[in-house]
Amino acid sequence: MADPGCLNSKQLCRNRVYLCRGILEDHSTFLAKMEWGRLGHWTYIDRYTPEKTEPVPIYLFYLLLGHIASWAGMPTVWVFHLARSVLGAVALILWWQFCCEFTEHPKTAFVLGAWMWFGVFGNMATVFGQTRMSYTGLLAVPHYIVDMIAVIMLFCGYLKERALYSNAGGIGLGVVHPFLLALFLPVVLIHAGITGKIKAGIHSCLWAGLSAVPFVLPLFIAYQKVEWLKVWREQTACPFSLAGFELVYMVILTIALLLVGITALKSSGRLKKLAGVWIVLAVALALLTPIPNKREFTSLLSLPVGILTAPVVASLANRASKPYLMQAALVVLLCLPNIGSTLSVFVPDPQWAYIPKGLVEGFKWLEANSLPDDVAVCSWETGNYLPMYATCPRPWIGHSRETLFFTEKEKQAKLFFESKQTLPVQWAVINKKTGLYPHLKEAPAFENEVVVIWRTNNG
């Protein structure tokens, strides 16, 4: 889980700055939110759009990490990767303890739950596009690790009848993905009804729900009142692909998971029934719920699938002459792509894990010479990095989901640099390395080997 790029001081001291491995478009926003928290904020404004936006109580996890970076006097990127490593270790320890206590084949269930692969289309725009998030969280996205920890704690609280565990689960889900409570609380209640543990189920959900209220209620109120938050939420949707191989894949995997879940519901094992309820309800919500990011309901499906697959793998392995070798081979086969991705952190860092220092220098100059309400037009890639290093100006476009009305603004930016349209912006920025837009004819206000900045006087 450690990322060698953070420790590569030689690279940090040369001409580029290390960020992370993963989806840089999203990671840039994580670090920008941490920087906002570092400045002392506990609410977030949309820093990736030119419009002024009012603060709302979202991204509390990354704002907290920013506060921690400020308190500790550490670079934001170090705190990001430190949090990912520490939380990842905690999640794996809790998952191991859960498997040891509740499953018949803990080693197999542990590995499958954390690293099971759902096929080549599992990473694409299907209902199962988030199924990789157990291992992806460990590798690159720490807020999904919080989800994983919270779910384990919630189920431990229910199965062991420990209120504090349920409290922890409710807080974790309430801070990161409150809508997932609509999945996991019903999972507990349905399972409690099936197994006759109704009192334990109600108590667990009550404690988890009450613990989540301080985080969920302000967010719910904000969604009702704040207009930009509604637009932003709609843009976070990833439409499902309903054509070609992705459609075939989605249908086949949906049927397979539902069959696995329904079969598990008929089994005698208490944990198998829990996994079955989880799978069936998660797939149903991901397909039918009318919310933009409904595919998040499948984000941790590898955990219940791992629980149910472990005994099957063990049974198949027992038929071989060397059961342990066969079991290891089957586990590796089911997890190979994800295990390979996890081990890639030990490979030398790719070029895209860094951004040029000259770009950062340009952003710092821009911040020093801008007013708080200034706006800069640039490519979306450059705008995606800008809020990480400068509190102002705001980018005209910066992130495909967080820039309000992104598609329209991207077209306007292109027309601006082709001198076909004016925009109400004070600055224009070009990253020479991307070459997405032509240079303006006017003399630049700042230029180095990477970036060119013009003052437009159009605001």
C-alpha positions in Angstrom: 0.0 0.0 0.0 3.0 2.3 0.4 3.7 4.4 -2.7 7.4 4.6 -3.6 6.8 7.9 -5.5 6.3 9.7 -2.1 9.7 8.6 -1.0 11.5 9.4 -4.3 13.1 12.6 -3.1 15.4 12.8 -6.1 12.5 13.2 -8.4 10.9 15.7 -6.1 14.0 17.8 -6.2 14.3 17.8 -10.0 11.8 19.3 -12.5 8.6 17.5 -11.6 6.3 17.1 -8.6 4.9 13.7 -7.6 1.1 13.3 -7.2 0.0 9.7 -7.2 -0.8 6.7 -9.3 -4.4 6.3 -10.3 -7.1 8.5 -11.9 -5.3 11.8 -11.9 -8.4 13.8 -12.8 -10.0 12.6 -9.5 -6.9 12.6 -7.4 -6.2 16.2 -8.2 -9.6 17.1 -6.8 -8.9 15.1 -3.6 -5.7 17.0 -3.0 -7.4 20.3 -3.8 -10.1 19.6 -1.2 -7.3 18.8 1.3 -5.7 22.1 0.5 -9.0 23.8 1.2 -9.2 22.1 4.5 -5.6 23.0 5.2 -6.7 26.6 5.0 -9.1 26.0 7.9 -12.4 25.3 6.1 -14.9 22.6 7.3 -17.3 23.2 4.4 -16.5 23.1 0.7 -17.2 25.4 -2.2 -17.0 24.2 -5.8 -13.4 25.2 -6.7 -13.6 23.9 -10.2 -16.1 26.2 -11.7 -16.0 30.0 -12.5 -19.4 30.7 -10.7 -19.3 31.7 -7.1 -20.7 28.9 -5.0 -21.8 28.9 -1.4 -20.2 26.5 1.1 -21.8 23.1 1.7 -20.9 20.2 4.1 -19.5 17.8 1.6 -16.0 16.1 1.3 -15.6 16.1 5.1 -13.1 13.3 4.9 -10.7 15.2 2.7 -11.2 18.5 4.5 -10.2 16.6 7.7 -7.1 15.3 6.0 -6.3 18.9 5.1 -6.6 20.0 8.7 -4.3 17.1 9.7 -1.8 18.2 7.2 -1.9 21.8 8.6 -1.7 20.6 12.2 1.2 18.2 11.4 3.0 20.7 9.2 3.3 18.0 6.4 2.9 18.3 2.6 -0.7 17.5 1.5 0.4 14.7 -0.8 2.3 13.0 2.0 -0.7 13.1 4.3 -2.9 11.7 1.4 -0.7 8.7 0.9 -0.1 8.3 4.6 -3.8 8.2 5.2 -4.3 5.7 2.4 -1.6 3.4 3.8 -2.7 3.6 7.5 -6.4 3.2 6.6 -5.6 0.4 4.2 -3.7 -1.5 6.9 -6.6 -1.0 9.3 -9.2 -2.2 6.7 -7.1 -5.3 5.9 -6.7 -6.2 9.6 -10.4 -5.8 10.3 -11.3 -7.8 7.2 -8.9 -10.5 8.2 -10.4 -10.6 11.7 -13.9 -10.7 10.3 -13.0 -13.6 8.0 -11.3 -15.5 10.8 -14.3 -15.1 13.1 -17.2 -15.7 10.7 -16.0 -17.7 7.6 -15.0 -21.3 7.2 -12.0 -20.6 4.9 -10.6 -17.3 6.2 -7.5 -17.1 4.1 -9.3 -17.7 0.8 -12.2 -15.4 1.8 -9.8 -12.7 2.8 -7.9 -12.6 -0.5 -11.0 -13.0 -2.7 -12.9 -10.3 -0.8 -10.1 -7.7 -1.2 -8.8 -8.5 -4.7 -11.4 -10.5 -6.7 -11.7 -9.4 -10.4 -15.1 -8.9 -12.0 -13.9 -9.0 -15.6 -12.5 -6.6 -18.2 -15.7 -4.5 -18.2 -15.8 -4.1 -14.5 -13.9 -0.8 -14.8 -16.2 0.6 -17.5 -19.5 2.4 -17.5 -21.7 -0.5 -16.4 -23.7 -1.1 -13.3 -20.6 -2.9 -12.0 -18.1 -0.2 -12.8 -17.4 0.3 -9.1 -16.9 -3.3 -8.1 -13.2 -2.9 -8.0 -13.3 -0.4 -5.2 -12.1 -2.7 -2.4 -8.7 -3.1 -4.0 -8.7 0.3 -5.7 -9.3 2.0 -2.4 -6.3 0.2 -1.0 -4.3 1.3 -4.0 -5.3 4.8 -4.6 -8.7 6.1 -3.2 -8.8 6.3 0.6 -12.4 7.3 1.0 -13.4 3.9 -0.3 -11.2 2.4 2.4 -13.4 4.3 5.0 -16.5 2.7 3.4 -14.9 -0.7 3.7 -14.0 -0.2 7.3 -17.4 1.2 8.1 -19.2 -1.7 6.5 -17.1 -4.3 8.4 -17.7 -2.4 11.7 -21.5 -2.2 11.0 -21.7 -6.0 10.3 -19.5 -6.8 13.3 -21.8 -4.6 15.5 -24.8 -6.5 14.2 -23.4 -10.0 14.4 -21.7 -9.5 17.7 -24.3 -7.2 19.1 -21.8 -4.4 19.9 -23.3 -0.9 19.8 -20.0 0.9 19.5 -19.1 -1.1 16.3 -22.4 0.0 14.8 -21.8 3.6 15.8 -18.4 3.5 14.1 -20.0 2.0 10.9 -22.7 4.7 10.9 -20.2 7.5 11.3 -17.9 6.2 8.5 -20.7 5.8 6.0 -22.3 9.1 7.1 -19.1 11.0 6.4 -18.1 9.5 3.1 -21.2 8.0 1.3 -24.4 8.6 3.3 -26.6 7.1 0.6 -24.9 3.7 1.2 -26.9 3.6 4.5 -29.9 2.9 2.2 -28.2 -0.3 1.2 -26.5 -1.6 4.4 -29.1 -0.8 7.0 -31.8 -2.7 5.0 -29.3 -5.6 4.5 -29.0 -5.9 8.3 -32.8 -5.6 8.8 -33.7 -8.1 6.1 -31.1 -10.6 7.3 -32.3 -10.1 10.9 -35.9 -10.9 9.8 -34.8 -14.0 7.9 -32.6 -15.4 10.8 -34.9 -14.4 13.7 -32.4 -11.8 15.1 -34.8 -8.9 14.7 -33.9 -7.2 18.0 -30.2 -7.3 17.2 -30.8 -6.0 13.7 -33.0 -3.1 14.9 -30.5 -2.1 17.6 -27.6 -2.2 15.2 -29.4 0.0 12.6 -30.7 2.3 15.3 -27.2 3.0 16.6 -25.7 3.3 13.1 -28.5 5.6 12.0 -28.3 7.9 15.0 -24.5 8.2 14.6 -24.9 9.1 11.0 -27.6 11.8 11.5 -25.1 14.7 12.4 -23.5 14.2 9.0 -26.5 13.2 6.9 -29.0 15.8 8.0 -27.0 19.0 7.1 -26.1 17.4 3.7 -29.8 16.6 3.0 -30.8 20.1 3.8 -28.1 21.5 1.5 -29.2 19.3 -1.3 -32.7 20.8 -1.0 -31.6 24.4 -0.9 -28.3 24.8 -2.8 -28.8 24.9 -6.6 -25.2 24.3 -7.6 -25.1 21.2 -5.5 -28.0 19.8 -7.5 -26.2 20.4 -10.8 -23.0 19.0 -9.4 -24.7 15.9 -8.2 -26.4 15.3 -11.6 -23.0 15.6 -13.3 -21.4 13.0 -11.1 -23.5 10.3 -12.8 -21.7 7.9 -15.1 -24.4 6.7 -17.6 -24.4 3.0 -18.1 -23.2 1.8 -21.5 -26.0 -0.2 -23.1 -24.4 -1.4 -26.3 -22.1 -4.2 -27.5 -20.0 -6.3 -25.2 -20.6 -4.1 -22.2 -24.4 -4.8 -22.4 -23.8 -8.5 -22.7 -21.3 -8.4 -19.8 -23.7 -6.5 -17.6 -26.6 -8.8 -18.3 -24.6 -12.0 -17.7 -23.0 -10.7 -14.5 -26.3 -9.4 -13.2 -28.0 -12.7 -13.7 -25.0 -14.6 -12.2 -24.8 -12.4 -9.1 -28.6 -12.6 -8.5 -28.4 -16.4 -8.8 -25.5 -16.5 -6.4 -27.3 -14.2 -3.9 -30.6 -16.1 -4.1 -28.8 -19.4 -3.7 -27.0 -18.1 -0.6 -30.3 -17.0 0.9 -31.4 -20.6 0.8 -28.3 -21.9 2.6 -28.1 -22.7 6.3 -25.1 -20.5 7.1 -25.8 -17.2 8.8 -23.0 -15.3 7.1 -23.9 -16.8 3.7 -27.4 -15.5 4.1 -26.0 -12.0 4.9 -23.8 -12.1 1.8 -26.8 -13.2 -0.2 -29.0 -10.4 1.0 -26.1 -7.9 0.3 -25.6 -9.1 -3.3 -29.3 -9.2 -4.2 -30.1 -5.8 -2.7 -27.0 -4.1 -4.0 -27.7 -5.2 -7.6 -31.3 -4.2 -7.3 -30.5 -0.7 -6.0 -27.8 -0.2 -8.6 -30.2 -1.1 -11.4 -33.4 0.6 -10.2 -32.6 3.5 -7.8 -33.2 6.9 -9.4 -30.1 8.6 -8.2 -27.1 9.7 -10.4 -24.4 7.7 -8.8 -26.3 4.5 -8.1 -23.5 2.2 -9.3 -21.8 3.0 -6.0 -24.1 0.4 -4.5 -21.9 -2.3 -6.1 -18.6 -0.7 -4.9 -17.8 -3.4 -2.3 -19.4 -6.4 -3.9 -16.1 -8.3 -3.9 -16.5 -8.8 -0.1 -19.8 -10.8 -0.1 -18.8 -12.6 -3.4 -15.5 -13.5 -1.7 -17.3 -14.9 1.3 -19.5 -17.1 -0.9 -16.7 -18.1 -3.4 -14.2 -19.2 -0.8 -16.0 -22.6 0.1 -16.5 -23.3 -3.6 -12.7 -22.8 -4.3 -11.9 -25.0 -1.3 -14.2 -27.7 -2.5 -12.7 -27.7 -6.0 -9.2 -27.7 -4.6 -9.9 -30.7 -2.4 -10.5 -32.8 -5.5 -6.9 -32.2 -6.6 -3.9 -34.3 -5.5 -2.3 -31.2 -3.9 -5.2 -29.2 -2.5 -3.2 -26.3 -1.1 -1.5 -25.7 -4.4 -4.7 -25.9 -6.4 -6.5 -23.6 -4.0 -3.7 -21.0 -4.3 -3.8 -21.3 -8.1 -7.5 -20.8 -8.2 -7.3 -17.7 -5.9 -4.6 -16.2 -8.0 -6.5 -16.9 -11.2 -9.6 -15.1 -9.8 -7.6 -12.1 -8.5 -4.7 -11.9 -11.0 -5.4 -8.6 -12.7 -6.1 -6.8 -9.4 -3.2 -8.3 -7.6 -1.0 -7.2 -10.5 -2.3 -3.7 -10.3 -1.6 -3.6 -6.6 1.9 -4.9 -7.1 2.5 -2.2 -9.7 3.4 0.3 -6.9 6.8 -1.4 -6.8 7.4 -0.6 -10.5 9.3 2.6 -11.3 6.8 5.5 -11.4 5.2 6.3 -14.7 5.6 9.8 -16.2 1.9 10.6 -15.7 2.3 10.2 -11.9 4.0 13.6 -11.9 3.3 17.2 -13.0 6.0 19.6 -14.2 7.4 22.0 -11.5 7.2 24.8 -14.0 3.4 24.4 -14.0 3.3 24.7 -10.3 5.5 27.8 -10.4 3.1 29.3 -12.9 0.2 28.6 -10.6 1.9 30.2 -7.7 2.7 33.3 -9.7 -0.9 33.4 -10.8 -2.2 33.2 -7.2 0.1 36.0 -6.1 -1.2 38.3 -8.9 -4.9 37.5 -8.8 -7.8 38.8 -6.9 -10.1 36.3 -5.0 -12.9 36.5 -7.6 -10.7 36.2 -10.7 -11.2 33.4 -13.3 -8.7 31.8 -15.6 -9.5 30.1 -18.9 -7.4 27.1 -19.7 -7.6 23.5 -20.8 -9.6 21.2 -18.5 -6.3 19.3 -17.7 -4.6 22.5 -16.6 -7.7 23.7 -14.7 -7.8 20.4 -13.0 -4.5 21.0 -11.3 -4.9 24.7 -10.6 -7.0 24.5 -7.3 -4.3 22.2 -5.9 -1.8 25.0 -5.8 -3.7 28.3 -5.9 -6.8 29.6 -4.0 -7.4 32.0 -6.9 -8.2 32.4 -9.7 -10.9 29.8 -10.3 -10.6 27.8 -13.5 -13.2 28.2 -16.3 -13.1 24.5 -16.7 -11.2 22.0 -14.5 -13.0 18.7 -13.8 -15.6 17.0 -16.0 -17.9 16.4 -13.1 -17.2 19.4 -10.8 -17.2 22.2 -13.4 -20.8 23.2 -13.7 -22.1 22.8 -17.2 -18.7 21.4 -18.2 -19.4 20.4 -21.8 -20.6 23.9 -22.8 -17.7 25.6 -21.0 -15.2 23.4 -22.7 -16.5 24.5 -26.1 -16.4 28.1 -25.1 -12.7 27.7 -24.0 -11.7 26.3 -27.3 -13.5 29.2 -29.1 -11.7 31.7 -26.9 -8.3 30.5 -27.7 -9.2 30.5 -31.4 -10.2 34.2 -30.9 -13.8 33.5 -31.9 -15.4 34.3 -28.5 -14.7 36.5 -25.5 -15.2 35.2 -22.0 -15.7 37.0 -18.6 -12.2 35.9 -17.4 -9.2 37.8 -16.1 -6.5 35.3 -17.1 -5.7 32.8 -19.9 -3.3 29.9 -19.2 -1.6 27.5 -21.6 0.3 24.4 -20.7 2.9 24.1 -23.4 3.2 20.3 -22.8 -0.4 19.6 -23.8 -0.7 21.8 -26.9 -4.5 21.6 -26.7 -5.1 25.3 -27.6 -3.2 27.9 -29.8 -1.2 30.7 -28.1 -2.8 34.1 -27.9 -1.2 36.9 -29.9 -0.8 39.3 -27.0 2.5 39.5 -25.0 2.2 37.1 -21.9 2.3 38.4 -18.4 4.3 35.3 -17.3 6.1 32.5 -19.1 8.5 29.7 -18.3 9.5 26.4 -20.0 6.1 24.9 -19.2 3.3 27.5 -18.9 2.3 30.8 -20.5 -0.1 33.2 -18.7 -1.9 36.2 -20.2 -3.9 38.9 -18.5 -7.1 39.3 -20.6 -8.8 42.3 -19.0 -12.1 40.7 -20.0 -13.6 40.3 -16.5 
